[in-house]
Amino acid sequence: MITMTSAEAQNHFGMLLDIAQREPVTITRRGRPVAYLFSPLDYAAITQARKDLTTEQTTAKLLTAFRGSGRGGSAARLVAEREAERQLET
């Protein structure tokens, strides 16, 4: 990953955009990272990974709550019930 100061980023913005298409760039101010610049493709991958992680964590919490509620049943039933609740909420 390339690192640039905020002043360098301002003075060479076009070059900064070109570099960010190939690899992420860290922008620093006073020696500390203040921003990261990366391509739309990298952004999509990061966003999808975050969404997948959140979904997995939410599913795990729901399964734990479902199993502890004494209702029993399968994960498919839990997902179906949760989807029905969402439909009613909207």
MOPAC internal coordinates of N, CA, C and O (Angstrom, degrees):
PM7 1SCF
backbone

  N    0.0000 0     0.00 0     0.00 0    0    0    0
  C    1.4489 1     0.00 0     0.00 0    1    0    0
  C    1.5234 1   107.95 1     0.00 0    2    1    0
  O    1.2310 1   121.02 1   -45.84 1    3    2    1
  N    1.3101 1   115.66 1   134.16 1    3    2    1
  C    1.4616 1   121.55 1   179.54 1    5    3    2
  C    1.5270 1   108.99 1   -86.15 1    6    5    3
  O    1.2310 1   120.80 1   -33.79 1    7    6    5
  N    1.3140 1   116.07 1   146.21 1    7    6    5
  C    1.4535 1   121.83 1   177.42 1    9    7    6
  C    1.5186 1   108.77 1  -120.01 1   10    9    7
  O    1.2310 1   120.64 1   -44.52 1   11   10    9
  N    1.3418 1   116.38 1   135.48 1   11   10    9
  C    1.4668 1   122.74 1   176.69 1   13   11   10
  C    1.5144 1   108.54 1  -133.00 1   14   13   11
  O    1.2310 1   121.14 1   -31.60 1   15   14   13
  N    1.3106 1   115.42 1   148.40 1   15   14   13
  C    1.4630 1   118.79 1   172.72 1   17   15   14
  C    1.5223 1   108.18 1   -76.07 1   18   17   15
  O    1.2310 1   120.62 1   -17.77 1   19   18   17
  N    1.3166 1   116.43 1   162.23 1   19   18   17
  C    1.4615 1   119.39 1   179.06 1   21   19   18
  C    1.5267 1   110.87 1   -63.11 1   22   21   19
  O    1.2310 1   120.02 1   145.33 1   23   22   21
  N    1.3298 1   117.56 1   -34.67 1   23   22   21
  C    1.4657 1   120.34 1   177.63 1   25   23   22
  C    1.5274 1   110.78 1   -65.01 1   26   25   23
  O    1.2310 1   120.11 1   136.23 1   27   26   25
  N    1.3389 1   117.40 1   -43.77 1   27   26   25
  C    1.4715 1   120.78 1   177.53 1   29   27   26
  C    1.5308 1   110.18 1   -62.09 1   30   29   27
  O    1.2310 1   120.76 1   139.18 1   31   30   29
  N    1.3246 1   116.14 1   -40.82 1   31   30   29
  C    1.4601 1   120.00 1   180.00 1   33   31   30
  C    1.5239 1   110.91 1   -61.89 1   34   33   31
  O    1.2310 1   120.25 1   138.96 1   35   34   33
  N    1.3181 1   117.12 1   -41.04 1   35   34   33
  C    1.4656 1   120.96 1   177.77 1   37   35   34
  C    1.5180 1   111.05 1   -65.34 1   38   37   35
  O    1.2310 1   120.55 1   135.08 1   39   38   37
  N    1.3160 1   116.56 1   -44.92 1   39   38   37
  C    1.4666 1   120.94 1  -175.17 1   41   39   38
  C    1.5219 1   113.44 1   -74.01 1   42   41   39
  O    1.2310 1   120.19 1   157.86 1   43   42   41
  N    1.3196 1   117.24 1   -22.14 1   43   42   41
  C    1.4656 1   121.38 1  -176.50 1   45   43   42
  C    1.5277 1   110.51 1  -130.37 1   46   45   43
  O    1.2310 1   120.85 1  -133.17 1   47   46   45
  N    1.3287 1   115.98 1    46.83 1   47   46   45
  C    1.4566 1   120.31 1  -173.04 1   49   47   46
  C    1.5310 1   112.94 1   -60.96 1   50   49   47
  O    1.2310 1   119.99 1   137.56 1   51   50   49
  N    1.3195 1   117.63 1   -42.44 1   51   50   49
  C    1.4627 1   120.95 1   178.91 1   53   51   50
  C    1.5156 1   111.79 1   -60.10 1   54   53   51
  O    1.2310 1   120.83 1   135.62 1   55   54   53
  N    1.3169 1   116.02 1   -44.38 1   55   54   53
  C    1.4619 1   120.81 1   177.96 1   57   55   54
  C    1.5472 1   109.98 1   -64.49 1   58   57   55
  O    1.2310 1   120.85 1   140.38 1   59   58   57
  N    1.3133 1   115.99 1   -39.62 1   59   58   57
  C    1.4634 1   121.19 1   178.51 1   61   59   58
  C    1.5275 1   110.68 1   -58.68 1   62   61   59
  O    1.2310 1   120.32 1   135.21 1   63   62   61
  N    1.3247 1   117.00 1   -44.79 1   63   62   61
  C    1.4591 1   120.56 1   178.59 1   65   63   62
  C    1.5242 1   111.82 1   -63.41 1   66   65   63
  O    1.2310 1   120.44 1   140.51 1   67   66   65
  N    1.3355 1   116.77 1   -39.49 1   67   66   65
  C    1.4686 1   120.30 1   178.03 1   69   67   66
  C    1.5250 1   111.38 1   -64.34 1   70   69   67
  O    1.2310 1   120.43 1   136.20 1   71   70   69
  N    1.3078 1   116.79 1   -43.80 1   71   70   69
  C    1.4672 1   120.86 1  -179.92 1   73   71   70
  C    1.5253 1   110.52 1   -63.70 1   74   73   71
  O    1.2310 1   120.43 1   138.68 1   75   74   73
  N    1.3342 1   116.78 1   -41.32 1   75   74   73
  C    1.4669 1   121.23 1  -177.63 1   77   75   74
  C    1.5280 1   112.26 1   -63.36 1   78   77   75
  O    1.2310 1   120.05 1   158.40 1   79   78   77
  N    1.3148 1   117.51 1   -21.60 1   79   78   77
  C    1.4660 1   119.99 1   176.51 1   81   79   78
  C    1.5255 1   111.49 1   -72.43 1   82   81   79
  O    1.2310 1   120.64 1   156.30 1   83   82   81
  N    1.3319 1   116.39 1   -23.70 1   83   82   81
  C    1.4665 1   121.49 1  -178.42 1   85   83   82
  C    1.5170 1   113.43 1   -98.96 1   86   85   83
  O    1.2310 1   120.59 1   145.38 1   87   86   85
  N    1.3431 1   116.49 1   -34.62 1   87   86   85
  C    1.4663 1   120.63 1  -179.44 1   89   87   86
  C    1.5213 1   109.48 1  -158.96 1   90   89   87
  O    1.2310 1   119.96 1   -25.65 1   91   90   89
  N    1.3254 1   117.69 1   154.35 1   91   90   89
  C    1.4694 1   120.38 1   179.33 1   93   91   90
  C    1.5240 1   111.46 1   -63.35 1   94   93   91
  O    1.2310 1   121.30 1   -29.40 1   95   94   93
  N    1.3173 1   115.12 1   150.60 1   95   94   93
  C    1.4651 1   121.80 1   179.42 1   97   95   94
  C    1.5257 1   108.62 1  -124.80 1   98   97   95
  O    1.2310 1   120.79 1   -47.27 1   99   98   97
  N    1.3171 1   116.09 1   132.73 1   99   98   97
  C    1.4632 1   121.51 1   174.17 1  101   99   98
  C    1.5169 1   107.41 1   -95.39 1  102  101   99
  O    1.2310 1   120.42 1   -48.68 1  103  102  101
  N    1.3212 1   116.80 1   131.32 1  103  102  101
  C    1.4611 1   121.50 1   176.25 1  105  103  102
  C    1.5206 1   107.01 1  -109.17 1  106  105  103
  O    1.2310 1   121.32 1   -52.58 1  107  106  105
  N    1.3223 1   115.08 1   127.42 1  107  106  105
  C    1.4638 1   120.44 1  -176.61 1  109  107  106
  C    1.5243 1   111.54 1  -113.64 1  110  109  107
  O    1.2310 1   121.64 1   -23.59 1  111  110  109
  N    1.3138 1   114.47 1   156.41 1  111  110  109
  C    1.4687 1   121.76 1   171.79 1  113  111  110
  C    1.5145 1   105.82 1  -138.06 1  114  113  111
  O    1.2310 1   121.49 1   -55.14 1  115  114  113
  N    1.3168 1   114.75 1   124.86 1  115  114  113
  C    1.4677 1   121.21 1  -177.60 1  117  115  114
  C    1.5223 1   112.01 1    54.49 1  118  117  115
  O    1.2310 1   121.05 1  -142.69 1  119  118  117
  N    1.3283 1   115.60 1    37.31 1  119  118  117
  C    1.4515 1   121.28 1   175.45 1  121  119  118
  C    1.5232 1   116.25 1    83.14 1  122  121  119
  O    1.2310 1   120.29 1   179.11 1  123  122  121
  N    1.3230 1   117.06 1    -0.89 1  123  122  121
  C    1.4690 1   120.57 1  -179.54 1  125  123  122
  C    1.5233 1   110.46 1  -112.19 1  126  125  123
  O    1.2310 1   120.12 1   -37.90 1  127  126  125
  N    1.3243 1   117.37 1   142.10 1  127  126  125
  C    1.4682 1   119.10 1   175.38 1  129  127  126
  C    1.5275 1   110.46 1   -65.15 1  130  129  127
  O    1.2310 1   120.61 1   -50.03 1  131  130  129
  N    1.3252 1   116.44 1   129.97 1  131  130  129
  C    1.4682 1   120.42 1   178.04 1  133  131  130
  C    1.5234 1   111.95 1  -120.02 1  134  133  131
  O    1.2310 1   120.22 1   163.30 1  135  134  133
  N    1.3368 1   117.18 1   -16.70 1  135  134  133
  C    1.4656 1   120.00 1   179.62 1  137  135  134
  C    1.5217 1   109.61 1  -161.65 1  138  137  135
  O    1.2310 1   122.08 1   -21.12 1  139  138  137
  N    1.3290 1   113.63 1   158.88 1  139  138  137
  C    1.4562 1   120.94 1   174.88 1  141  139  138
  C    1.5187 1   106.70 1  -128.16 1  142  141  139
  O    1.2310 1   120.76 1   -41.52 1  143  142  141
  N    1.3119 1   116.14 1   138.48 1  143  142  141
  C    1.4571 1   121.16 1   178.68 1  145  143  142
  C    1.5165 1   107.59 1  -120.79 1  146  145  143
  O    1.2310 1   120.81 1   -51.85 1  147  146  145
  N    1.3467 1   116.06 1   128.15 1  147  146  145
  C    1.4558 1   119.72 1   179.77 1  149  147  146
  C    1.5183 1   109.12 1  -146.40 1  150  149  147
  O    1.2310 1   121.25 1   -10.37 1  151  150  149
  N    1.3146 1   115.21 1   169.63 1  151  150  149
  C    1.4626 1   121.73 1  -174.04 1  153  151  150
  C    1.5269 1   111.29 1   -72.51 1  154  153  151
  O    1.2310 1   120.76 1   -18.95 1  155  154  153
  N    1.3366 1   116.15 1   161.05 1  155  154  153
  C    1.4647 1   119.53 1   175.50 1  157  155  154
  C    1.5302 1   111.93 1   -60.16 1  158  157  155
  O    1.2310 1   119.85 1   147.06 1  159  158  157
  N    1.3169 1   117.89 1   -32.94 1  159  158  157
  C    1.4618 1   121.38 1   178.26 1  161  159  158
  C    1.5302 1   110.42 1   -64.70 1  162  161  159
  O    1.2310 1   120.31 1   135.72 1  163  162  161
  N    1.3324 1   117.01 1   -44.28 1  163  162  161
  C    1.4677 1   120.74 1   176.66 1  165  163  162
  C    1.5294 1   110.79 1   -63.53 1  166  165  163
  O    1.2310 1   120.63 1   139.77 1  167  166  165
  N    1.3339 1   116.40 1   -40.23 1  167  166  165
  C    1.4606 1   120.58 1   179.71 1  169  167  166
  C    1.5268 1   110.45 1   -61.91 1  170  169  167
  O    1.2310 1   120.22 1   136.16 1  171  170  169
  N    1.3230 1   117.19 1   -43.84 1  171  170  169
  C    1.4619 1   121.13 1   178.89 1  173  171  170
  C    1.5214 1   110.80 1   -61.42 1  174  173  171
  O    1.2310 1   120.07 1   138.59 1  175  174  173
  N    1.3283 1   117.47 1   -41.41 1  175  174  173
  C    1.4640 1   121.16 1   179.82 1  177  175  174
  C    1.5291 1   110.83 1   -65.34 1  178  177  175
  O    1.2310 1   120.30 1   137.25 1  179  178  177
  N    1.3188 1   117.03 1   -42.75 1  179  178  177
  C    1.4665 1   121.46 1   179.62 1  181  179  178
  C    1.5245 1   110.25 1   -65.01 1  182  181  179
  O    1.2310 1   120.56 1   135.08 1  183  182  181
  N    1.3163 1   116.53 1   -44.92 1  183  182  181
  C    1.4594 1   121.30 1  -179.63 1  185  183  182
  C    1.5231 1   111.16 1   -62.34 1  186  185  183
  O    1.2310 1   120.30 1   136.75 1  187  186  185
  N    1.3258 1   117.03 1   -43.25 1  187  186  185
  C    1.4642 1   120.74 1   179.61 1  189  187  186
  C    1.5253 1   111.08 1   -65.75 1  190  189  187
  O    1.2310 1   120.43 1   138.19 1  191  190  189
  N    1.3261 1   116.78 1   -41.81 1  191  190  189
  C    1.4638 1   120.34 1   179.16 1  193  191  190
  C    1.5297 1   110.46 1   -62.51 1  194  193  191
  O    1.2310 1   120.74 1   139.36 1  195  194  193
  N    1.3119 1   116.19 1   -40.64 1  195  194  193
  C    1.4670 1   120.01 1   179.10 1  197  195  194
  C    1.5280 1   110.83 1   -65.62 1  198  197  195
  O    1.2310 1   120.62 1   138.51 1  199  198  197
  N    1.3359 1   116.43 1   -41.49 1  199  198  197
  C    1.4593 1   120.91 1   178.56 1  201  199  198
  C    1.5248 1   110.61 1   -63.79 1  202  201  199
  O    1.2310 1   120.34 1   136.77 1  203  202  201
  N    1.3261 1   116.95 1   -43.23 1  203  202  201
  C    1.4648 1   121.18 1   178.79 1  205  203  202
  C    1.5195 1   111.11 1   -61.93 1  206  205  203
  O    1.2310 1   120.28 1   137.25 1  207  206  205
  N    1.3234 1   117.07 1   -42.75 1  207  206  205
  C    1.4593 1   120.98 1   179.92 1  209  207  206
  C    1.5214 1   110.54 1   -63.91 1  210  209  207
  O    1.2310 1   120.39 1   135.40 1  211  210  209
  N    1.3272 1   116.86 1   -44.60 1  211  210  209
  C    1.4580 1   121.01 1   179.85 1  213  211  210
  C    1.5230 1   110.55 1   -61.97 1  214  213  211
  O    1.2310 1   120.38 1   138.08 1  215  214  213
  N    1.3165 1   116.88 1   -41.92 1  215  214  213
  C    1.4596 1   121.32 1   179.47 1  217  215  214
  C    1.5242 1   110.56 1   -63.19 1  218  217  215
  O    1.2310 1   120.23 1   135.97 1  219  218  217
  N    1.3318 1   117.16 1   -44.03 1  219  218  217
  C    1.4587 1   120.80 1   179.03 1  221  219  218
  C    1.5236 1   111.43 1   -62.65 1  222  221  219
  O    1.2310 1   120.48 1   137.17 1  223  222  221
  N    1.3347 1   116.69 1   -42.83 1  223  222  221
  C    1.4598 1   119.98 1  -179.47 1  225  223  222
  C    1.5253 1   111.06 1   -66.56 1  226  225  223
  O    1.2310 1   120.23 1   138.42 1  227  226  225
  N    1.3258 1   117.16 1   -41.58 1  227  226  225
  C    1.4569 1   121.51 1   179.43 1  229  227  226
  C    1.5191 1   110.46 1   -64.12 1  230  229  227
  O    1.2310 1   120.52 1   136.28 1  231  230  229
  N    1.3257 1   116.62 1   -43.72 1  231  230  229
  C    1.4600 1   120.63 1   178.84 1  233  231  230
  C    1.5249 1   110.98 1   -61.36 1  234  233  231
  O    1.2310 1   120.56 1   137.32 1  235  234  233
  N    1.3245 1   116.53 1   -42.68 1  235  234  233
  C    1.4689 1   120.05 1   179.35 1  237  235  234
  C    1.5283 1   110.83 1   -62.50 1  238  237  235
  O    1.2310 1   119.81 1   137.99 1  239  238  237
  N    1.3231 1   117.97 1   -42.01 1  239  238  237
  C    1.4672 1   120.85 1   178.81 1  241  239  238
  C    1.5217 1   111.06 1   -65.00 1  242  241  239
  O    1.2310 1   120.56 1   137.27 1  243  242  241
  N    1.3335 1   116.53 1   -42.73 1  243  242  241
  C    1.4582 1   120.04 1   179.50 1  245  243  242
  C    1.5199 1   111.54 1   -63.58 1  246  245  243
  O    1.2310 1   120.75 1   138.41 1  247  246  245
  N    1.3304 1   116.18 1   -41.59 1  247  246  245
  C    1.4684 1   119.63 1   178.81 1  249  247  246
  C    1.5200 1   111.36 1   -62.86 1  250  249  247
  O    1.2310 1   120.75 1   138.50 1  251  250  249
  N    1.3279 1   116.17 1   -41.50 1  251  250  249
  C    1.4582 1   120.22 1   178.86 1  253  251  250
  C    1.5255 1   110.53 1   -62.75 1  254  253  251
  O    1.2310 1   120.33 1   134.66 1  255  254  253
  N    1.3267 1   116.98 1   -45.34 1  255  254  253
  C    1.4627 1   120.89 1   179.78 1  257  255  254
  C    1.5242 1   110.71 1   -65.09 1  258  257  255
  O    1.2310 1   120.90 1   139.55 1  259  258  257
  N    1.3135 1   115.88 1   -40.45 1  259  258  257
  C    1.4595 1   121.55 1  -178.98 1  261  259  258
  C    1.5213 1   111.05 1   -63.99 1  262  261  259
  O    1.2310 1   120.47 1   134.45 1  263  262  261
  N    1.3031 1   116.71 1   -45.55 1  263  262  261
  C    1.4695 1   120.72 1  -179.28 1  265  263  262
  C    1.5224 1   111.12 1   -67.08 1  266  265  263
  O    1.2310 1   120.59 1   146.83 1  267  266  265
  N    1.3387 1   116.48 1   -33.17 1  267  266  265
  C    1.4532 1   120.14 1  -179.01 1  269  267  266
  C    1.5161 1   113.66 1   -80.27 1  270  269  267
  O    1.2310 1   120.11 1   170.10 1  271  270  269
  N    1.3322 1   117.39 1    -9.90 1  271  270  269
  C    1.4643 1   119.78 1  -176.14 1  273  271  270
  C    1.5194 1   112.79 1   -83.22 1  274  273  271
  O    1.2310 1   120.46 1   172.69 1  275  274  273
  N    1.3402 1   116.73 1    -7.31 1  275  274  273
  C    1.4536 1   120.04 1   179.06 1  277  275  274
  C    1.5119 1   113.85 1    82.09 1  278  277  275
  O    1.2310 1   120.24 1  -177.30 1  279  278  277
  N    1.3308 1   117.15 1     2.70 1  279  278  277
  C    1.4604 1   119.40 1  -178.72 1  281  279  278
  C    1.5195 1   111.49 1   -83.80 1  282  281  279
  O    1.2310 1   120.55 1   157.65 1  283  282  281
  N    1.3281 1   116.55 1   -22.35 1  283  282  281
  C    1.4604 1   119.91 1  -179.28 1  285  283  282
  C    1.5167 1   111.96 1    63.04 1  286  285  283
  O    1.2310 1   121.04 1     8.32 1  287  286  285
  N    1.3096 1   115.62 1  -171.68 1  287  286  285
  C    1.4535 1   119.55 1   177.42 1  289  287  286
  C    1.5107 1   111.93 1   108.81 1  290  289  287
  O    1.2310 1   121.62 1     0.88 1  291  290  289
  N    1.2959 1   114.50 1  -179.12 1  291  290  289
  C    1.4557 1   120.45 1  -174.35 1  293  291  290
  C    1.5229 1   111.42 1   -97.38 1  294  293  291
  O    1.2310 1   121.63 1   -12.32 1  295  294  293
  N    1.3151 1   114.49 1   167.68 1  295  294  293
  C    1.4653 1   120.21 1   175.78 1  297  295  294
  C    1.5151 1   109.95 1   -63.12 1  298  297  295
  O    1.2310 1   120.20 1   143.71 1  299  298  297
  N    1.3278 1   117.23 1   -36.29 1  299  298  297
  C    1.4703 1   120.84 1   179.22 1  301  299  298
  C    1.5278 1   110.14 1   -60.87 1  302  301  299
  O    1.2310 1   120.55 1   140.04 1  303  302  301
  N    1.3325 1   116.54 1   -39.96 1  303  302  301
  C    1.4657 1   120.13 1   178.59 1  305  303  302
  C    1.5228 1   110.43 1   -65.35 1  306  305  303
  O    1.2310 1   120.69 1   137.53 1  307  306  305
  N    1.3222 1   116.28 1   -42.47 1  307  306  305
  C    1.4641 1   120.61 1   178.68 1  309  307  306
  C    1.5266 1   110.51 1   -59.61 1  310  309  307
  O    1.2310 1   120.54 1   132.27 1  311  310  309
  N    1.3139 1   116.58 1   -47.73 1  311  310  309
  C    1.4646 1   120.88 1  -179.20 1  313  311  310
  C    1.5215 1   109.81 1   -62.13 1  314  313  311
  O    1.2310 1   120.04 1   137.39 1  315  314  313
  N    1.3263 1   117.53 1   -42.61 1  315  314  313
  C    1.4636 1   120.91 1   179.68 1  317  315  314
  C    1.5248 1   111.16 1   -63.22 1  318  317  315
  O    1.2310 1   120.25 1   136.72 1  319  318  317
  N    1.3342 1   117.13 1   -43.28 1  319  318  317
  C    1.4627 1   120.35 1   178.90 1  321  319  318
  C    1.5265 1   111.14 1   -63.99 1  322  321  319
  O    1.2310 1   120.83 1   137.66 1  323  322  321
  N    1.3298 1   116.02 1   -42.34 1  323  322  321
  C    1.4718 1   119.72 1  -179.99 1  325  323  322
  C    1.5264 1   110.63 1   -64.62 1  326  325  323
  O    1.2310 1   120.22 1   140.37 1  327  326  325
  N    1.3135 1   117.18 1   -39.63 1  327  326  325
  C    1.4653 1   120.95 1   178.34 1  329  327  326
  C    1.5258 1   110.24 1   -64.44 1  330  329  327
  O    1.2310 1   120.32 1   140.01 1  331  330  329
  N    1.3274 1   116.99 1   -39.99 1  331  330  329
  C    1.4648 1   120.94 1   177.77 1  333  331  330
  C    1.5277 1   110.16 1   -63.35 1  334  333  331
  O    1.2310 1   120.15 1   139.72 1  335  334  333
  N    1.3343 1   117.32 1   -40.28 1  335  334  333
  C    1.4664 1   120.49 1   177.58 1  337  335  334
  C    1.5234 1   110.95 1   -63.28 1  338  337  335
  O    1.2310 1   120.47 1   138.50 1  339  338  337
  N    1.3229 1   116.71 1   -41.50 1  339  338  337
  C    1.4693 1   120.08 1   178.33 1  341  339  338
  C    1.5178 1   111.54 1   -62.75 1  342  341  339
  O    1.2310 1   120.60 1   140.79 1  343  342  341
  N    1.3276 1   116.46 1   -39.21 1  343  342  341
  C    1.4671 1   120.54 1   179.39 1  345  343  342
  C    1.5260 1   110.18 1   -62.23 1  346  345  343
  O    1.2310 1   120.70 1   139.89 1  347  346  345
  N    1.3274 1   116.27 1   -40.11 1  347  346  345
  C    1.4585 1   120.29 1  -179.66 1  349  347  346
  C    1.5314 1   112.05 1   -69.35 1  350  349  347
  O    1.2310 1   120.64 1   147.72 1  351  350  349
  N    1.3370 1   116.39 1   -32.28 1  351  350  349
  C    1.4613 1   121.32 1  -178.75 1  353  351  350
  C    1.5227 1   111.49 1   -69.25 1  354  353  351
  O    1.2310 1   120.17 1   149.45 1  355  354  353
  N    1.3243 1   117.28 1   -30.55 1  355  354  353
  C    1.4764 1   120.29 1  -176.77 1  357  355  354
  C    1.4874 1   113.12 1   -96.46 1  358  357  355
  O    1.2310 1   120.10 1   180.00 1  359  358  357

